[in-house]
Amino acid sequence: MSRQQLSYRVCEVFDWRKSDGSLKDMSCRVALLRMHREVLPEKIDDGYHTCPSRRLKTLYPGWDKVLHGPLAADAIGLETLREKSPCVGVWIARLEMLGESSE
């Protein structure tokens, strides 16, 4: 998935639009690129005020972690999450193992 495709999908899922109704895809792409360049995804939860949900809430006041988090994860897909973030991949694998051991 290209950054442009991802930005369209993220904007659609969170209904991030300009006043004219078009998607804020350029703003989203800039934010995705900045996060990619400046922040290792595995290291972004370094405190109460800088955790991902609060950073997103600052950028997008309508952000609701409980509502939008699962939508974003679903839009991105588990395989992409595993590929792009090794720490998330390990976490997902652990959850899967827990599911297997409880059967």
FENMOFEN-V13927 format. One record per backbone hydrogen bond with DSSP energy under -0.5 kcal/mol. CO is the residue of the C=O (numbers start at 1). NH is the residue of the N-H. Records with the same first field share a line. If there is no record, write none. Layout:
CO=NH ; NH
//
This chain:
2=6
3=7
4=8
5=9
6=10
7=11
8=12
9=13
10=14
11=15 ; 16
15=17
16=24
18=21
22=18
23=25
24=28
25=29
26=30
27=31
28=32
29=33
30=34
31=35
32=36
33=37
34=38
35=39
39=41
40=43
41=44
44=46
47=51
51=54 ; 55
52=56
53=57
54=58
55=59
56=60
60=63
64=68 ; 69
65=69
67=71
68=72
69=73
70=74
71=75
72=76
73=77
77=81
78=82
79=83
80=84
81=85
85=89
86=90
87=91
88=92
89=93
90=94
91=95
92=96
93=97
94=98
95=99
96=100
97=101
98=102
100=103
//
